[in-house]
Amino acid sequence: MGKKTLKKTLARMKRQARVRAHIVGTDERPRLCVFRSNKHVYAQVINDREGRTLAAASTLSPEFTALEEAKSGKDAALFVGELVAKKAIDGGVSAVVFDRNGFIYLKNGIIAKLAEGARKGGLKF
Protein backbone atom coordinates (compact mmCIF):
# COMPACT_ATOMS: atom_id res chain seq x y z
CA MET A 1 0.00 0.00 0.00
CA GLY A 2 1.44 3.34 -1.04
CA LYS A 3 1.63 6.45 1.12
CA LYS A 4 -1.24 8.16 -0.71
CA THR A 5 -3.51 5.11 -0.41
CA LEU A 6 -2.67 4.76 3.27
CA LYS A 7 -3.54 8.42 3.92
CA LYS A 8 -6.90 8.02 2.15
CA THR A 9 -7.69 4.86 4.08
CA LEU A 10 -6.81 6.44 7.42
CA ALA A 11 -8.91 9.52 6.60
CA ARG A 12 -11.92 7.28 5.81
CA MET A 13 -11.40 5.32 9.02
CA LYS A 14 -11.42 8.58 11.02
CA ARG A 15 -14.64 9.69 9.32
CA GLN A 16 -16.12 6.24 9.96
CA ALA A 17 -15.33 6.44 13.69
CA ARG A 18 -16.80 9.94 13.89
CA VAL A 19 -20.04 8.88 12.19
CA ARG A 20 -20.41 5.64 14.15
CA ALA A 21 -20.01 7.48 17.47
CA HIS A 22 -23.47 8.97 16.86
CA ILE A 23 -25.26 6.20 14.99
CA VAL A 24 -26.65 3.04 16.61
CA GLY A 25 -29.14 0.65 15.05
CA THR A 26 -32.08 -0.28 17.31
CA ASP A 27 -35.13 -2.51 16.96
CA GLU A 28 -37.27 0.42 15.79
CA ARG A 29 -34.64 1.97 13.48
CA PRO A 30 -31.85 -0.36 12.42
CA ARG A 31 -28.71 0.93 10.73
CA LEU A 32 -28.38 0.88 6.92
CA CYS A 33 -24.64 0.41 6.47
CA VAL A 34 -23.05 0.99 3.06
CA PHE A 35 -19.71 -0.18 1.71
CA ARG A 36 -18.30 0.44 -1.71
CA SER A 37 -15.23 -1.00 -3.31
CA ASN A 38 -13.78 -0.22 -6.70
CA LYS A 39 -16.03 -2.82 -8.37
CA HIS A 40 -19.02 -3.47 -6.08
CA VAL A 41 -21.51 -1.82 -3.73
CA TYR A 42 -22.84 -3.50 -0.59
CA ALA A 43 -25.66 -2.52 1.78
CA GLN A 44 -26.83 -4.14 5.03
CA VAL A 45 -29.61 -3.36 7.48
CA ILE A 46 -28.19 -4.11 10.94
CA ASN A 47 -29.69 -4.25 14.42
CA ASP A 48 -26.72 -3.33 16.62
CA ARG A 49 -28.46 -4.19 19.90
CA GLU A 50 -28.80 -7.85 18.88
CA GLY A 51 -25.84 -7.92 16.51
CA ARG A 52 -27.99 -9.25 13.65
CA THR A 53 -28.12 -8.45 9.95
CA LEU A 54 -31.78 -8.11 8.99
CA ALA A 55 -31.36 -7.58 5.24
CA ALA A 56 -28.48 -7.36 2.80
CA ALA A 57 -27.96 -6.67 -0.90
CA SER A 58 -25.03 -6.03 -3.18
CA THR A 59 -23.99 -6.05 -6.78
CA LEU A 60 -23.07 -9.70 -6.19
CA SER A 61 -26.64 -10.65 -5.16
CA PRO A 62 -28.43 -13.18 -7.38
CA GLU A 63 -31.22 -10.64 -8.07
CA PHE A 64 -28.66 -8.18 -9.41
CA THR A 65 -26.72 -10.67 -11.49
CA ALA A 66 -29.96 -11.94 -13.07
CA LEU A 67 -30.56 -8.56 -14.69
CA GLU A 68 -30.55 -8.54 -18.46
CA GLU A 69 -28.81 -5.21 -18.90
CA ALA A 70 -25.40 -4.74 -17.32
CA LYS A 71 -25.45 -2.07 -14.63
CA SER A 72 -22.47 -0.43 -13.08
CA GLY A 73 -21.60 2.62 -11.01
CA LYS A 74 -24.48 4.86 -10.00
CA ASP A 75 -27.13 2.75 -11.75
CA ALA A 76 -25.96 -0.30 -9.81
CA ALA A 77 -26.03 1.64 -6.53
CA LEU A 78 -29.58 2.81 -7.22
CA PHE A 79 -30.71 -0.77 -7.87
CA VAL A 80 -28.92 -2.11 -4.76
CA GLY A 81 -30.66 0.58 -2.67
CA GLU A 82 -34.06 -0.46 -4.01
CA LEU A 83 -33.22 -4.14 -3.47
CA VAL A 84 -32.12 -3.71 0.16
CA ALA A 85 -35.24 -1.57 0.82
CA LYS A 86 -37.48 -4.32 -0.56
CA LYS A 87 -35.76 -6.97 1.58
CA ALA A 88 -35.90 -4.77 4.69
CA ILE A 89 -39.60 -4.01 4.24
CA ASP A 90 -40.29 -7.73 3.75
CA GLY A 91 -38.47 -8.26 7.06
CA GLY A 92 -40.68 -5.73 8.85
CA VAL A 93 -38.38 -2.69 8.83
CA SER A 94 -39.77 0.61 7.57
CA ALA A 95 -37.37 3.21 9.01
CA VAL A 96 -33.58 3.11 9.20
CA VAL A 97 -30.60 5.23 10.26
CA PHE A 98 -28.20 5.81 7.35
CA ASP A 99 -24.55 4.93 7.99
CA ARG A 100 -22.34 6.08 5.13
CA ASN A 101 -19.44 4.20 6.75
CA GLY A 102 -16.96 7.04 6.31
CA PHE A 103 -17.53 7.43 2.59
CA ILE A 104 -18.12 10.97 1.37
CA TYR A 105 -21.76 11.68 0.50
CA LEU A 106 -21.57 13.65 -2.74
CA LYS A 107 -24.79 14.97 -4.26
CA ASN A 108 -24.48 12.81 -7.38
CA GLY A 109 -22.21 10.11 -5.98
CA ILE A 110 -22.64 6.38 -5.51
CA ILE A 111 -23.50 6.63 -1.80
CA ALA A 112 -26.19 9.25 -2.53
CA LYS A 113 -27.64 7.10 -5.33
CA LEU A 114 -27.87 4.10 -3.00
CA ALA A 115 -29.69 6.23 -0.42
CA GLU A 116 -32.01 7.54 -3.15
CA GLY A 117 -32.76 3.97 -4.23
CA ALA A 118 -33.54 2.95 -0.64
CA ARG A 119 -35.92 5.90 -0.29
CA LYS A 120 -37.54 5.05 -3.61
CA GLY A 121 -37.91 1.46 -2.35
CA GLY A 122 -39.93 2.69 0.65
CA LEU A 123 -37.44 3.08 3.50
CA LYS A 124 -37.65 6.20 5.65
CA PHE A 125 -34.44 7.83 6.93
Summary of the structure (lengths in Angstrom):
residues: 125
radius of gyration: 14.5
end to end distance: 36.0
largest distance: 44.7
contacts: 392
relative contact order: 0.20
helix: 40%
strand: 20%
